[in-house]
Amino acid sequence: MAKKPKTVAGGEYFLYDVIYEDGAQTSNRRVPAADVSPFDQDGSIRAILEAQDRKVAEMSGRSRGRIKQINRSA
């Protein structure tokens, strides 16, 4: 039986496009809605994405550049 997909809008995750200082871009990065602070949304979203980048860099051995811009995915 197929798994039910996670809801995106108004559900469990928000999707963001991330642009790095070196010009690289990643799309549809998932951020758990429950982890986003209502008082500092930009800061908490950036912190979550940076933590995800650190985890990937730790596993792959290749680090990402610094985040330049974060946009909500359409």
N, C-alpha and C positions, 0 to 999 in steps of 0.2 A: 504494500500500500504506500502511496506517495506521501511524503511529508508535507505538512501545511506550511507555506512560506510565512516568514515573519512580516507583520504589517510595518509599513514604513511611515506614512504620514499619520501623525497623531497616535502612533503605536509605540512599539518598543525601540525603534531605531530612527535616527536622523541620518541622512546621507550628505556628505560634503565632498567638494572638489578641493584639492590642495595643490598649491603652486609653491615650489621651492625656490630658493634664491639662485640656484644654478639653472633655472628655467624648466626643470623637470616638473611633470604634473601627474597626479594620481586622481582618479575619479571614483565617485561612489564609495567613499570611505565611510564605514558604519560607526556611528557613535551612539551608545546606549542612551536613550532618553532619560532614564532614571539617574544617570551619572552627571547630567548637565545641571549646573547650579543656576537657579533662577535669578540670583543676585549678580553673578559674573559669568554670563553665558559665553562670551568670547574667550575669556581666560580659561574656563573649565574645558571648553571644546579644544582649545589649543593644547592644553595639558594632556588630555586624553589622546589626541592624535600623536603628540610627541612621545607618549608612553608606548603607543603601538609601534611607532618607528623604532624606538630603542629595543623593543622586544624582537622585532624582525631583524634588526642589525645584529643583535646578540646571536640569533639563530643562524643567520647567513654569513656573518663576518664582514658585511659591507654596510657602512653607515650611510644614512641619508643626510642631505644638506639641511640647513635651517629653513623653517617654514616662512615663506614670504607673505602668502595670502591664503585665506580660507573663504570659500564661497559655498552656499547651500546648493546642492544639486537640484536640477530642475525635475 
